[in-house]
C-alpha cells in the first residue's frame, strides 16, 4: 500500500474536519500571539533582572522564552497529538473502521499526526512572523543548521514519547500517565519558561533525566549563541541515544497495544 | 474463494473487579462459506457480529483458526481480503461529506480517489443514494442513507470476501431490492456472508443459511 497516499488521505480528512469548526481554527492562531504577548510583558516588567541565569544563552527573558515556546510548541505536538488523535478516533467510532482495512502500524503512525505537525508548522510560522514584525526580535548569531539538527532529533524523540502515550489510550482509553508527566512536568523541569539552572539541586537531577532539558538548552544555544556541533555534542548525543531507544520501542509497543486491543475486542470501545 | 472458520473460540474478558462473568461469544464455531452468498441467522447475542469481526481480521480469536482456500489466514491477511460492513453507522466522520468519507476509507483500502468516487456514484445509484446525498455531510443523512454509505464503503473495495452484518438495517423496500440484486451480482465473483433477522430477505439474498446459537453454527 502506498504510504504517501495514506498520509495525504489523513491530512485531507483532518484538515476538512478542522475547517468545519471555523471559529476554533481562527482562535487557535490568535491564541498563539496572545501567549507570546504575556511573556513579552513579563520580560518588560523584569527587564534584565534575570540576566545571571540567562547569561549563558546571551539573550533577554523574552528572547529566551520566545525561542523555547516556538520550539517546544512544535516538538510538543509529537508528544500530545498521537494520544489525542487516537482518543478522537475512539470516541467517533472510526478507529475500528480504520483498523479493519489493510492499514499497517507504521503507515498509521506516520499518518495519524501528520495534520498536527502541519498545523504546528503553521503555528511556528505565526510565531516567527509575530517575533519579527510585532515583537521586533532578531537572531543575528543563530546557527540554523545546528538548530535544525536539534529540532529534528528532538521532534523524533517527542514523537516516540507521544506514541508510547498513545499505547495507554489504546489499552485504557482514559488515564494516561505518560501524558500526565509530559503535560505537567516537561514545562516546569525542562527549561521552557526559565533556564533549568534556576531549579534546586534535587529538581535539577530530575530535569537531567528528561530529553526536553537537553533539547531546549541545545536549541537556545544554537539560536542565540550560534553554538555548533562542537559545543552541542553532549546534548546532541543524549538526544540521539533517547531516539535510538525510544523510536523502535514506541513502534513495537504500539503494535503490541493494537494486538492486545484486537484480542480483547476493545478497538471499538471508548 | 472459500473461507472456513474452524473451532473458533472468542471470550470477552470481564473488567477487573467488576464481578461480571466473561462473555463467551463464540464457542468452538465451525462454518464454511463460498463461493457465492451465505446467510447467517440467529437471535441477538448469538455471536454473528463477533464472527464477522473475526473473519474480517478485526478481532483475534482465542482459539481455532480461519482458513482461506485451505490455507491458514491470520488477522492481517484477512484484513486485506475481506471488506466488512458493520451493523451501525458509527464508523464514519460525521462532519465530512459522504464522498470525502468514502475517499478516505478507500485510500486506506488502496483505492485511488477517482475509483472511490466512481464506486460511490455507481453503487449509490443502485442503492438509491442520489448525487446530492453524496455531497452532503454525513451527519445530515437519514439513518437509512447512512447505512447505504456503509454498504458502498464495503462493496467499493471489490474484495474477494464481503461480510455484511445486518445490511438491510433501516433500508426502505426499494433499497432492499437493489441490495439483494447487488449481493447476487457480487456473489458471482466473491464470497459474501450476510446476516439478517428477516427470513424473507435472507431467503432472497442467500443461497444457503447457517443458524447461530450460543456461539455455535448449525449447518443448513
Interface residues (C-beta under 8 A of the other chain):
Chain A: X1 X2 X5 X6 X8 X9 X10 X12 X13 X16 X17 X20 X21 X92 X93 X94 X96 X97 X98 X99 X100 X101 X102 X103 X259 X262 X263 X264 X265 X267
Chain B: X10 X12 X13 X50 X53 X56 X57 X58 X59 X60 X62 X75 X76 X79 X80 X84 X86 X90 X91 X92 X93 X94 X95 X96 X100 X103 X104 X105 X107 X108 X109 X110 X137
